[in-house]
């Protein structure tokens, strides 16, 4: 389905589970991970300034909101700024352990967010997302 997905989460077990479920479902060929928003921005900076080879960028980001160093909202503020315009085709799905109505409202101000779902990633969730992405 997708060539590459980036999962941003500070929980190593959640990242491992996400990678396994995504691989089992065939939802993506490759899953890369970052443990917080700052690490994810560093990854995108390495892509942005790479002049040696063709760059493959993630088509989708699964983003946790509550992380140390740089959380999901702060990541989104940076990622949607002009510095990252080259990645404006990358869609984001927020994955959170709690679905707070205030967070749902806040997510609406970021046009790159295509969904707000509850953790953990499941095969059923990926099937739902496949149907949304394909249509």
C-alpha positions as CSV (number, residue, x, y, z in Angstrom):
1,X,0.0,0.0,0.0
2,X,2.3,2.8,1.2
3,X,6.0,2.9,0.7
4,X,7.0,4.4,4.0
5,X,5.4,5.4,7.3
6,X,6.9,7.3,10.2
7,X,5.7,6.4,13.7
8,X,6.5,8.9,16.4
9,X,6.0,7.7,20.0
10,X,8.1,7.7,23.1
11,X,6.9,4.2,24.1
12,X,9.3,1.5,22.6
13,X,6.6,-1.2,23.1
14,X,4.0,0.9,21.2
15,X,6.6,1.4,18.4
16,X,7.4,-2.3,18.3
17,X,3.7,-3.2,18.2
18,X,3.0,-0.7,15.5
19,X,5.8,-2.0,13.3
20,X,4.6,-5.6,13.7
21,X,0.9,-4.8,13.0
22,X,1.7,-2.6,10.0
23,X,4.1,-5.3,8.6
24,X,1.5,-8.1,9.2
25,X,-1.3,-6.1,7.5
26,X,0.9,-5.2,4.5
27,X,-0.1,-1.5,5.0
28,X,3.4,-0.2,4.3
29,X,6.6,-1.5,2.9
30,X,8.8,0.3,5.5
31,X,8.2,1.7,9.0
32,X,10.6,4.1,10.5
33,X,10.4,5.4,14.0
34,X,11.2,8.4,16.1
35,X,10.9,8.6,19.9
36,X,9.8,12.2,20.0
37,X,9.0,15.2,17.9
38,X,12.5,16.6,17.9
39,X,14.0,13.3,16.6
40,X,11.3,13.3,13.9
41,X,12.2,16.9,12.8
42,X,15.9,15.9,12.8
43,X,14.9,13.0,10.4
44,X,13.1,15.4,8.1
45,X,16.0,17.8,8.2
46,X,18.3,15.0,7.1
47,X,16.0,14.4,4.2
48,X,15.7,18.1,3.3
49,X,19.4,18.6,3.2
50,X,20.4,15.3,1.6
51,X,22.0,16.2,-1.8
52,X,23.7,12.8,-2.4
53,X,20.7,10.6,-3.4
54,X,17.1,10.4,-4.2
55,X,15.0,11.0,-1.1
56,X,12.2,8.7,-0.1
57,X,9.9,10.5,2.4
58,X,7.2,9.0,4.6
59,X,3.7,9.3,3.1
60,X,2.0,9.0,6.5
61,X,2.9,9.8,10.1
62,X,1.4,8.1,13.1
63,X,1.9,10.7,15.9
64,X,1.6,10.3,19.7
65,X,0.7,13.6,21.4
66,X,2.2,13.2,24.9
67,X,6.0,12.7,24.7
68,X,9.0,14.1,26.5
69,X,11.5,16.4,24.8
70,X,9.0,17.5,22.1
71,X,5.4,16.4,22.1
72,X,3.0,16.0,19.2
73,X,1.5,19.4,19.2
74,X,4.9,21.1,19.3
75,X,6.0,18.8,16.5
76,X,3.0,19.8,14.4
77,X,3.6,23.5,15.0
78,X,7.1,23.1,13.6
79,X,6.2,20.6,10.8
80,X,3.5,22.8,9.4
81,X,5.8,25.9,9.3
82,X,7.4,27.1,6.1
83,X,10.7,25.3,6.9
84,X,9.0,22.0,6.1
85,X,6.9,23.0,3.0
86,X,8.7,20.3,1.1
87,X,6.8,17.7,3.1
88,X,3.3,19.2,3.0
89,X,2.0,16.1,1.2
90,X,2.7,14.0,4.3
91,X,-0.5,13.2,6.1
92,X,-0.7,12.7,9.9
93,X,-2.8,10.4,12.0
94,X,-2.9,11.3,15.7
95,X,-2.8,8.2,17.9
96,X,-3.5,8.9,21.5
97,X,-4.2,6.8,24.6
98,X,-7.1,9.2,25.5
99,X,-9.4,11.0,23.1
100,X,-9.9,14.4,24.7
101,X,-12.6,16.5,23.0
102,X,-10.3,19.5,23.4
103,X,-7.6,17.7,21.5
104,X,-10.1,16.7,18.8
105,X,-11.0,20.4,18.3
106,X,-7.3,21.4,18.4
107,X,-6.5,18.9,15.7
108,X,-8.9,20.6,13.3
109,X,-6.6,23.5,13.0
110,X,-3.9,21.3,11.3
111,X,-5.1,20.4,7.7
112,X,-2.5,17.7,7.5
113,X,-4.3,15.6,10.2
114,X,-6.5,13.2,8.5
115,X,-7.7,11.3,11.5
116,X,-7.5,11.1,15.3
117,X,-7.6,7.6,16.6
118,X,-7.1,5.7,19.9
119,X,-4.0,3.6,20.6
120,X,-2.9,1.0,19.9
121,X,-2.8,0.4,16.1
122,X,-4.8,-2.6,15.1
123,X,-5.3,-4.5,11.9
124,X,-8.9,-3.3,11.8
125,X,-7.8,0.3,12.2
126,X,-5.4,-0.2,9.2
127,X,-8.2,-1.7,7.1
128,X,-10.3,1.4,7.9
129,X,-7.4,3.7,7.0
130,X,-6.8,1.8,3.7
131,X,-10.4,2.5,2.7
132,X,-10.1,6.2,3.6
133,X,-6.8,6.6,1.8
134,X,-7.9,4.7,-1.4
135,X,-11.1,6.8,-1.8
